[in-house]
Amino acid sequence: MHHASIRTGNIHRAIAFYEQLGFTVCERFTTGYTLACWMEGLSSRIELIQIPEPKPALDAFADEHYVGYYHLSFDLTETTSDLPSWLKNLQERFTTAHQSQPEQLQPLKVLLEPTQQQIGDRIFEVAFIADADGLPLEFIRVLAKLG
């Protein structure tokens, strides 16, 4: 996959948010009438597109009847040995960044604290957070392979 595209109400807040996750802007451009950029990090690439006059996003995480794209998922197996500690450090980074840039960053919103889940023959640690526009982001880490 080349990239995942995210529409945002404020590209500057979205960039600041994803920078806290370790992404960096690699290309800035316009898409006809609005600002956009590509960011790279966590072994992936995202595209942010600012939407003029944005409407609030649907709550894909809480609405059990929601149909459509649900979330982006980032595999942290090679990045961290402990998802709960990684998330705690991320929360601390967001709190510190919010104190110095309250207009750009809010404290991190955790949608699901790290939990274990078996999928097929693997046991995963799974956590969800909300991005700057409230969109769910999943972070997974392989704990074990069964059998």
Rosetta blueprint (number, residue, H / E / L):
1 M L
2 H L
3 H L
4 A E
5 S E
6 I E
7 R E
8 T E
9 G L
10 N L
11 I H
12 H H
13 R H
14 A H
15 I H
16 A H
17 F H
18 Y H
19 E H
20 Q H
21 L L
22 G L
23 F L
24 T E
25 V E
26 C E
27 E E
28 R E
29 F E
30 T E
31 T L
32 G L
33 Y L
34 T L
35 L E
36 A E
37 C E
38 W E
39 M E
40 E E
41 G E
42 L L
43 S L
44 S E
45 R E
46 I E
47 E E
48 L E
49 I E
50 Q E
51 I L
52 P L
53 E L
54 P L
55 K L
56 P L
57 A L
58 L L
59 D L
60 A L
61 F L
62 A L
63 D L
64 E L
65 H L
66 Y L
67 V L
68 G L
69 Y L
70 Y L
71 H L
72 L E
73 S E
74 F E
75 D E
76 L L
77 T L
78 E L
79 T L
80 T L
81 S L
82 D L
83 L H
84 P H
85 S H
86 W H
87 L H
88 K H
89 N H
90 L H
91 Q H
92 E H
93 R H
94 F H
95 T H
96 T H
97 A H
98 H H
99 Q H
100 S H
101 Q L
102 P L
103 E L
104 Q L
105 L L
106 Q L
107 P L
108 L L
109 K E
110 V E
111 L E
112 L E
113 E E
114 P E
115 T E
116 Q E
117 Q E
118 Q E
119 I E
120 G L
121 D L
122 R E
123 I E
124 F E
125 E E
126 V E
127 A E
128 F E
129 I E
130 A E
131 D L
132 A L
133 D L
134 G L
135 L L
136 P E
137 L E
138 E E
139 F E
140 I E
141 R E
142 V E
143 L E
144 A E
145 K E
146 L L
147 G L
